[in-house]
Each structure stands twice: as structure tokens, then as C-alpha cells.
Amino acid sequence: MNLFWILWAIDAVIALIFFYFFFVGMADGTVSSFNAGLWALILAALGAILGGGYWLHTNQHVVGAKILLSVLAVPGLLCGIFFLVLILTNPRWN
């Protein structure tokens, strides 16, 4: 039960990051009609994962909900760990 909410929270944080970049892009003009379709697809997929996971959980399909949420949470966690290691170790790339 707690694993579901942990995965859902990780996915929600990832979705908030994407929404932040979307609204910043709208404000400075980098999100335009040229790439609005890509942004719409990304935001719809994030909404489908969050909404679908919650819907599966409320309809007693807990394993399916965890699998669906893991599709986004596992790569997001790995990316977050990678950036955390980069920030903490300050590697030299040359």
C-alpha cells in the first residue's frame, strides 16, 4: 500500500517538473506552435500515468497500478540519482 503512494509521489514530482518547464517555456516563448504538439503529448502521457495509476488503485488493481507508476518512477529515480551524484562529486569530464 505504501509503495503505491511512494511511486505516485515520485511520478507527481516528475510531472510537476515537466509542468514547470512547460509554463516557463510558455512565458519566454520557447513553447510555440512548432513544438506545442510534443508538449501536449508529454503532458497527456504524464496525466495518463498519474490518473491511470490512481484509477487502477481505486478499482483494486494494485499490482497493475504499481507497474504503471513504475514505468515513470524507476527511470525518474535513476535520473535523479545520476544528477545527485554529478552535483555531489563534481567530476572532471576532460
C-alpha positions, 0 to 999 in steps of 0.5 A, a space after each residue: 500500500 505504501 509503495 503505491 503512494 511512494 511511486 505516485 509521489 515520485 511520478 507527481 514530482 516528475 510531472 510537476 517538473 515537466 509542468 514547470 518547464 512547460 509554463 516557463 517555456 510558455 512565458 519566454 516563448 520557447 513553447 510555440 506552435 512548432 513544438 506545442 504538439 510534443 508538449 501536449 503529448 508529454 503532458 497527456 502521457 504524464 496525466 495518463 500515468 498519474 490518473 491511470 495509476 490512481 484509477 487502477 488503485 481505486 478499482 483494486 488493481 494494485 499490482 497493475 497500478 504499481 507497474 504503471 507508476 513504475 514505468 515513470 518512477 524507476 527511470 525518474 529515480 535513476 535520473 535523479 540519482 545520476 544528477 545527485 551524484 554529478 552535483 555531489 562529486 563534481 567530476 572532471 569530464 576532460 
